[in-house]
Protein backbone atom coordinates (compact mmCIF):
# COMPACT_ATOMS: atom_id res chain seq x y z
CA UNK A 1 0.00 0.00 0.00
CA UNK A 2 1.35 3.42 -0.94
CA UNK A 3 1.75 6.13 1.65
CA UNK A 4 -0.88 8.88 1.64
CA UNK A 5 0.00 12.55 2.13
CA UNK A 6 -2.10 15.63 2.70
CA UNK A 7 -1.32 19.29 3.07
CA UNK A 8 -1.31 20.85 6.49
CA UNK A 9 -4.27 23.14 7.08
CA UNK A 10 -4.34 25.36 3.99
CA UNK A 11 -5.99 28.15 5.94
CA UNK A 12 -2.88 28.10 8.12
CA UNK A 13 -0.49 29.11 5.34
CA UNK A 14 -0.07 32.21 3.21
CA UNK A 15 1.72 31.91 -0.13
CA UNK A 16 3.35 34.81 -1.93
CA UNK A 17 5.19 34.43 -5.27
CA UNK A 18 8.51 36.26 -5.40
CA UNK A 19 10.28 36.06 -8.76
CA UNK A 20 11.27 32.39 -9.24
CA UNK A 21 10.64 31.53 -5.57
CA UNK A 22 7.51 31.38 -3.42
CA UNK A 23 7.34 32.47 0.20
CA UNK A 24 5.09 30.34 2.38
CA UNK A 25 4.25 31.71 5.82
CA UNK A 26 3.11 29.02 8.22
CA UNK A 27 0.85 30.62 10.83
CA UNK A 28 1.10 27.78 13.36
CA UNK A 29 4.89 27.99 13.65
CA UNK A 30 5.44 31.59 12.61
CA UNK A 31 8.05 30.37 10.12
CA UNK A 32 8.37 31.61 6.54
CA UNK A 33 9.65 29.03 4.07
CA UNK A 34 11.25 29.97 0.76
CA UNK A 35 10.48 27.29 -1.83
CA UNK A 36 10.98 26.79 -5.56
CA UNK A 37 9.14 24.81 -8.20
CA UNK A 38 7.64 22.24 -8.07
CA UNK A 39 6.60 22.83 -4.43
CA UNK A 40 3.85 25.43 -5.07
CA UNK A 41 2.43 23.27 -7.87
CA UNK A 42 2.47 20.18 -5.63
CA UNK A 43 0.60 22.00 -2.87
CA UNK A 44 -1.88 23.36 -5.41
CA UNK A 45 -2.76 19.99 -6.97
CA UNK A 46 -3.02 18.31 -3.58
CA UNK A 47 -5.64 20.82 -2.42
CA UNK A 48 -7.22 19.18 0.63
CA UNK A 49 -7.11 15.61 -0.68
CA UNK A 50 -5.10 12.73 0.76
CA UNK A 51 -2.97 11.44 -2.12
CA UNK A 52 -0.06 9.15 -2.90
CA UNK A 53 3.04 10.50 -4.66
CA UNK A 54 1.78 8.77 -7.84
CA UNK A 55 -1.58 10.53 -7.54
CA UNK A 56 0.17 13.90 -7.20
CA UNK A 57 2.39 13.08 -10.20
CA UNK A 58 -0.66 12.22 -12.31
CA UNK A 59 -2.36 15.49 -11.38
CA UNK A 60 0.80 17.45 -12.17
CA UNK A 61 1.13 15.65 -15.52
CA UNK A 62 -2.46 16.57 -16.37
CA UNK A 63 -1.84 20.25 -15.57
CA UNK A 64 1.73 20.73 -16.81
CA UNK A 65 3.77 19.68 -19.83
CA UNK A 66 6.25 17.35 -18.15
CA UNK A 67 9.08 15.49 -19.85
CA UNK A 68 8.22 11.86 -20.58
CA UNK A 69 11.66 10.55 -19.66
CA UNK A 70 11.62 11.71 -16.03
CA UNK A 71 10.13 9.71 -13.21
CA UNK A 72 7.79 12.36 -11.88
CA UNK A 73 6.52 10.18 -9.02
CA UNK A 74 10.06 9.79 -7.60
CA UNK A 75 10.64 13.55 -7.76
CA UNK A 76 7.27 14.20 -6.10
CA UNK A 77 8.01 11.64 -3.37
CA UNK A 78 11.31 13.38 -2.56
CA UNK A 79 9.57 16.78 -2.38
CA UNK A 80 6.78 15.34 -0.19
CA UNK A 81 9.38 14.02 2.25
CA UNK A 82 10.94 17.50 2.42
CA UNK A 83 7.54 19.13 2.88
CA UNK A 84 6.78 16.72 5.74
CA UNK A 85 9.99 17.84 7.44
CA UNK A 86 8.88 21.47 7.06
CA UNK A 87 5.42 20.69 8.42
CA UNK A 88 3.62 21.79 5.25
CA UNK A 89 2.54 18.22 4.39
CA UNK A 90 1.78 15.29 6.64
CA UNK A 91 1.60 11.54 6.19
CA UNK A 92 -1.79 9.99 6.88
Phi and psi restraints in degrees (value plus and minus 20) as a CYANA .aco file:
   2 UNK   PHI    -100.5   -60.5
   2 UNK   PSI     128.0   168.0
   3 UNK   PHI     -91.1   -51.1
   3 UNK   PSI     116.4   156.4
   4 UNK   PHI    -116.6   -76.6
   4 UNK   PSI     125.8   165.8
   5 UNK   PHI    -150.2  -110.2
   5 UNK   PSI     131.3   171.3
   6 UNK   PHI    -164.4  -124.4
   6 UNK   PSI     135.8   175.8
   7 UNK   PHI     -93.5   -53.5
   7 UNK   PSI     130.8   170.8
   8 UNK   PHI     -85.2   -45.2
   8 UNK   PSI     148.3   188.3
   9 UNK   PHI     -67.4   -27.4
   9 UNK   PSI      94.3   134.3
  10 UNK   PHI     -84.7   -44.7
  10 UNK   PSI     -48.0    -8.0
  11 UNK   PHI     -93.6   -53.6
  11 UNK   PSI     -27.3    12.7
  12 UNK   PHI    -116.9   -76.9
  12 UNK   PSI     -14.3    25.7
  13 UNK   PHI    -150.4  -110.4
  13 UNK   PSI     129.1   169.1
  14 UNK   PHI    -142.9  -102.9
  14 UNK   PSI     106.1   146.1
  15 UNK   PHI    -127.6   -87.6
  15 UNK   PSI     119.8   159.8
  16 UNK   PHI    -160.6  -120.6
  16 UNK   PSI      93.8   133.8
  17 UNK   PHI     -86.7   -46.7
  17 UNK   PSI     121.0   161.0
  18 UNK   PHI    -163.4  -123.4
  18 UNK   PSI      76.0   116.0
  19 UNK   PHI      34.9    74.9
  19 UNK   PSI    -142.6  -102.6
  20 UNK   PHI    -108.7   -68.7
  20 UNK   PSI     -20.4    19.6
  21 UNK   PHI    -132.8   -92.8
  21 UNK   PSI     146.8   186.8
  22 UNK   PHI    -150.0  -110.0
  22 UNK   PSI     112.5   152.5
  23 UNK   PHI    -112.3   -72.3
  23 UNK   PSI     111.8   151.8
  24 UNK   PHI    -143.4  -103.4
  24 UNK   PSI      93.1   133.1
  25 UNK   PHI    -112.5   -72.5
  25 UNK   PSI     105.6   145.6
  26 UNK   PHI    -122.5   -82.5
  26 UNK   PSI      87.1   127.1
  27 UNK   PHI     -79.1   -39.1
  27 UNK   PSI     -59.6   -19.6
  28 UNK   PHI     -84.1   -44.1
  28 UNK   PSI     -53.9   -13.9
  29 UNK   PHI    -124.3   -84.3
  29 UNK   PSI     -37.2     2.8
  30 UNK   PHI      56.1    96.1
  30 UNK   PSI      -6.6    33.4
  31 UNK   PHI    -118.5   -78.5
  31 UNK   PSI     120.2   160.2
  32 UNK   PHI    -126.1   -86.1
  32 UNK   PSI     104.7   144.7
  33 UNK   PHI    -122.2   -82.2
  33 UNK   PSI     120.5   160.5
  34 UNK   PHI    -128.0   -88.0
  34 UNK   PSI      95.5   135.5
  35 UNK   PHI    -145.8  -105.8
  35 UNK   PSI     139.8   179.8
  36 UNK   PHI    -139.9   -99.9
  36 UNK   PSI     152.6   192.6
  37 UNK   PHI     -78.1   -38.1
  37 UNK   PSI     122.8   162.8
  38 UNK   PHI    -117.0   -77.0
  38 UNK   PSI      -6.2    33.8
  39 UNK   PHI     -77.4   -37.4
  39 UNK   PSI     -70.7   -30.7
  40 UNK   PHI     -79.7   -39.7
  40 UNK   PSI     -57.4   -17.4
  41 UNK   PHI     -87.2   -47.2
  41 UNK   PSI     -59.7   -19.7
  42 UNK   PHI     -81.9   -41.9
  42 UNK   PSI     -68.2   -28.2
  43 UNK   PHI     -81.9   -41.9
  43 UNK   PSI     -57.7   -17.7
  44 UNK   PHI     -84.8   -44.8
  44 UNK   PSI     -67.6   -27.6
  45 UNK   PHI     -93.4   -53.4
  45 UNK   PSI     -42.9    -2.9
  46 UNK   PHI     -92.5   -52.5
  46 UNK   PSI     -52.3   -12.3
  47 UNK   PHI      28.1    68.1
  47 UNK   PSI    -144.0  -104.0
  48 UNK   PHI    -134.8   -94.8
  48 UNK   PSI       1.3    41.3
  49 UNK   PHI    -109.1   -69.1
  49 UNK   PSI     133.0   173.0
  50 UNK   PHI    -113.8   -73.8
  50 UNK   PSI      99.6   139.6
  51 UNK   PHI    -154.9  -114.9
  51 UNK   PSI     137.0   177.0
  52 UNK   PHI    -105.6   -65.6
  52 UNK   PSI     148.0   188.0
  53 UNK   PHI     -80.2   -40.2
  53 UNK   PSI     -57.4   -17.4
  54 UNK   PHI     -84.5   -44.5
  54 UNK   PSI     -59.4   -19.4
  55 UNK   PHI     -82.3   -42.3
  55 UNK   PSI     -64.7   -24.7
  56 UNK   PHI     -82.3   -42.3
  56 UNK   PSI     -63.7   -23.7
  57 UNK   PHI     -80.7   -40.7
  57 UNK   PSI     -61.1   -21.1
  58 UNK   PHI     -84.6   -44.6
  58 UNK   PSI     -61.8   -21.8
  59 UNK   PHI     -85.3   -45.3
  59 UNK   PSI     -60.5   -20.5
  60 UNK   PHI     -83.6   -43.6
  60 UNK   PSI     -62.4   -22.4
  61 UNK   PHI     -83.6   -43.6
  61 UNK   PSI     -52.8   -12.8
  62 UNK   PHI     -92.8   -52.8
  62 UNK   PSI     -47.9    -7.9
  63 UNK   PHI    -117.7   -77.7
  63 UNK   PSI     -42.8    -2.8
  64 UNK   PHI    -150.2  -110.2
  64 UNK   PSI     131.8   171.8
  65 UNK   PHI    -104.0   -64.0
  65 UNK   PSI      75.2   115.2
  66 UNK   PHI    -120.6   -80.6
  66 UNK   PSI     129.2   169.2
  67 UNK   PHI     -85.6   -45.6
  67 UNK   PSI     117.5   157.5
  68 UNK   PHI     -90.1   -50.1
  68 UNK   PSI     -45.5    -5.5
  69 UNK   PHI    -107.4   -67.4
  69 UNK   PSI     -19.4    20.6
  70 UNK   PHI    -120.1   -80.1
  70 UNK   PSI     127.6   167.6
  71 UNK   PHI    -110.4   -70.4
  71 UNK   PSI      70.1   110.1
  72 UNK   PHI     -79.9   -39.9
  72 UNK   PSI     -59.1   -19.1
  73 UNK   PHI     -81.6   -41.6
  73 UNK   PSI     -58.1   -18.1
  74 UNK   PHI     -87.3   -47.3
  74 UNK   PSI     -60.5   -20.5
  75 UNK   PHI     -84.0   -44.0
  75 UNK   PSI     -65.4   -25.4
  76 UNK   PHI     -81.9   -41.9
  76 UNK   PSI     -63.0   -23.0
  77 UNK   PHI     -79.7   -39.7
  77 UNK   PSI     -61.5   -21.5
  78 UNK   PHI     -84.2   -44.2
  78 UNK   PSI     -62.0   -22.0
  79 UNK   PHI     -87.7   -47.7
  79 UNK   PSI     -58.1   -18.1
  80 UNK   PHI     -82.8   -42.8
  80 UNK   PSI     -59.1   -19.1
  81 UNK   PHI     -82.3   -42.3
  81 UNK   PSI     -62.0   -22.0
  82 UNK   PHI     -84.8   -44.8
  82 UNK   PSI     -62.3   -22.3
  83 UNK   PHI     -86.9   -46.9
  83 UNK   PSI     -51.1   -11.1
  84 UNK   PHI     -84.1   -44.1
  84 UNK   PSI     -62.3   -22.3
  85 UNK   PHI     -81.7   -41.7
  85 UNK   PSI     -56.7   -16.7
  86 UNK   PHI     -98.2   -58.2
  86 UNK   PSI     -35.2     4.8
  87 UNK   PHI      65.9   105.9
  87 UNK   PSI      -9.1    30.9
  88 UNK   PHI    -108.3   -68.3
  88 UNK   PSI     -40.4    -0.4
  89 UNK   PHI    -154.5  -114.5
  89 UNK   PSI     129.8   169.8
  90 UNK   PHI    -152.7  -112.7
  90 UNK   PSI     130.3   170.3
  91 UNK   PHI    -101.3   -61.3
  91 UNK   PSI     121.8   161.8
